[in-house]
Amino acid sequence: MTEDKLATLLERSLAFQAAVQEHVGALVPASGARFEIAYQSNLLSLEHGFSALILIDQGLLSSSFSLLRPQYESLLRGVWLLYAATNEEVAKLTQPLTVLSAQQAANADFSVKKMLDKLDVCTDAPMPLILQLKEFKDVTGKALNDFTHGGLHALSRSATGYPIQLVYDVVRNSNAVVAIGAQLASILSGYTENMQPVRRMHEDFADCLPIIGSHESHEPA
């Protein structure tokens, strides 16, 4: 792995995410609280992904890596809200923000494990998507948590530096989450034809997108 190859990936990734933003920016979610809140959660994921890429491009790697967990969790929450959340759970996340509503949401179990468990038994959710989300967590989860909370991975890497291969793999895996986010936004629009630009992006930017199951790197993605 060379610095030139990483620089090329960053340039291509910026172009990829710009294409995703243009596509998603032209979409609106189908009407209904469930669709709208799932869409908003997905937008958070896309924002985290773009911010992480910008920070990597600026050399702020520790801060960038700390965004990868909320990038993944926001995407997962969007999928869960669409397919598996109860009406009561949707209501808790769509009510106006007050001290009481914040406390109720904090007391609810919206954990990654619960969301994945609910999706795992949801007959409406597309199983290939659920398998991708589960495998991504299995491969990257512990290290992503560590970077988010400033643990050993973050402390060690910030002191000794980040291998180019690690940064390269993180960018590609973050792009993979962005790609799923583009799909989810298209689904939430309610129009199947909105998936066509996403499929073209997968082809045009295949060099930026790993197959999550390839296990390219286990630290942290």
Order of alpha helices (4+ residues) and beta strands (2+ residues): alpha-alpha-alpha-alpha-alpha-alpha-alpha-alpha-alpha-alpha-alpha
